[in-house]
Amino acid sequence: MGFLQWFVMAALALVVFVVQLVAFVDAVRRPDKGYRAEGRVPKAGWLAILAFAAALGFLGLPQGWMRGGFMFGSFLNIIAVAPAIIYWVSLRPRLQPYGTGNKPRGPQSGW
């Protein structure tokens, strides 16, 4: 594998890992009532799935110039990106009306 091919694969692996990690952080921030209202899998289940996917994404990052080792990591990334994509496309839009669970701090003023 040439340097350019390795660089492109490493960049793609990094992007996939970031997508997985941001999906996990976003899922943590969403309130539990949104998950319960939207149905099938509870918040703890989604957090477990997304954490496992992010761990596989981390393992899929390139370790160096090893021959053959990076191909297995690419396979892990292909498998692990699926839950993150499902979260972003299917569940997150339905959870957005519930907010992030953060309560406003300090006095609230209005007109």
C-alpha positions as CSV (number, residue, x, y, z in Angstrom):
1,M,0.0,0.0,0.0
2,G,1.5,3.3,-1.1
3,F,1.6,6.4,1.1
4,L,-1.3,8.2,-0.6
5,Q,-3.5,5.1,-0.2
6,W,-2.5,4.8,3.4
7,F,-3.1,8.5,4.0
8,V,-6.6,8.4,2.4
9,M,-7.5,5.2,4.4
10,A,-6.2,6.8,7.6
11,A,-8.2,10.0,7.0
12,L,-11.4,8.1,6.3
13,A,-10.8,6.0,9.5
14,L,-10.4,9.1,11.5
15,V,-13.5,10.7,10.1
16,V,-15.5,7.6,10.8
17,F,-14.2,7.5,14.4
18,V,-15.1,11.1,14.9
19,V,-18.6,10.5,13.6
20,Q,-19.0,7.6,16.1
21,L,-17.6,9.6,19.0
22,V,-19.8,12.6,18.3
23,A,-22.9,10.4,18.0
24,F,-22.1,8.8,21.4
25,V,-21.6,12.3,23.0
26,D,-24.8,13.5,21.5
27,A,-26.7,10.4,22.7
28,V,-25.4,11.0,26.3
29,R,-26.7,14.6,26.2
30,R,-30.2,13.7,25.2
31,P,-32.8,13.1,28.0
32,D,-34.0,9.7,28.9
33,K,-37.6,10.7,28.4
34,G,-37.0,11.2,24.7
35,Y,-35.8,7.7,24.3
36,R,-38.7,6.3,26.2
37,A,-41.2,8.3,24.2
38,E,-39.6,7.3,20.9
39,G,-39.8,3.7,21.5
40,R,-37.8,0.6,20.9
41,V,-34.3,0.8,22.5
42,P,-33.8,2.6,25.8
43,K,-31.1,5.2,26.3
44,A,-28.8,2.7,28.1
45,G,-29.1,0.4,25.1
46,W,-28.2,3.1,22.6
47,L,-25.3,4.3,24.8
48,A,-24.0,0.7,25.0
49,I,-24.3,0.2,21.2
50,L,-22.7,3.6,20.4
51,A,-19.9,3.1,22.9
52,F,-19.1,-0.4,21.5
53,A,-19.1,1.1,17.9
54,A,-16.8,3.9,19.0
55,A,-14.4,1.4,20.6
56,L,-14.4,-0.6,17.3
57,G,-13.8,2.7,15.5
58,F,-10.8,3.4,17.7
59,L,-9.4,-0.1,17.1
60,G,-9.9,0.6,13.4
61,L,-7.5,3.5,13.4
62,P,-4.2,2.8,11.7
63,Q,-1.4,1.6,13.9
64,G,1.4,2.4,11.5
65,W,2.8,0.9,8.3
66,M,1.8,-2.7,9.2
67,R,0.9,-4.8,6.2
68,G,-2.5,-6.4,6.4
69,G,-3.3,-5.0,9.9
70,F,-5.0,-1.9,8.6
71,M,-7.4,-3.9,6.4
72,F,-8.8,-5.6,9.4
73,G,-9.3,-2.1,11.0
74,S,-11.1,-0.9,7.9
75,F,-13.4,-3.9,8.2
76,L,-14.1,-2.9,11.9
77,N,-14.9,0.6,10.8
78,I,-17.4,-0.5,8.2
79,I,-19.2,-2.5,10.8
80,A,-19.0,0.1,13.5
81,V,-20.2,3.0,11.5
82,A,-23.6,1.5,10.9
83,P,-25.0,2.2,14.4
84,A,-23.7,5.8,14.3
85,I,-25.4,6.4,10.9
86,I,-28.7,4.9,12.2
87,Y,-28.5,7.2,15.2
88,W,-27.8,10.3,13.1
89,V,-30.4,9.5,10.4
90,S,-33.2,7.9,12.3
91,L,-33.2,8.5,16.1
92,R,-31.5,12.0,16.5
93,P,-34.2,13.9,14.5
94,R,-36.9,12.4,16.7
95,L,-35.0,13.2,19.9
96,Q,-34.3,16.9,19.0
97,P,-37.7,18.2,20.2
98,Y,-36.8,16.9,23.7
99,G,-33.7,19.1,23.8
100,T,-30.5,18.2,25.4
101,G,-31.7,17.8,29.0
102,N,-29.8,20.9,30.1
103,K,-31.8,23.1,32.4
104,P,-31.4,26.8,32.0
105,R,-29.1,28.4,34.6
106,G,-29.6,31.7,36.3
107,P,-32.4,34.1,36.1
108,Q,-34.5,34.1,33.0
109,S,-35.6,37.4,31.7
110,G,-37.9,38.2,29.0
111,W,-39.7,41.2,27.5
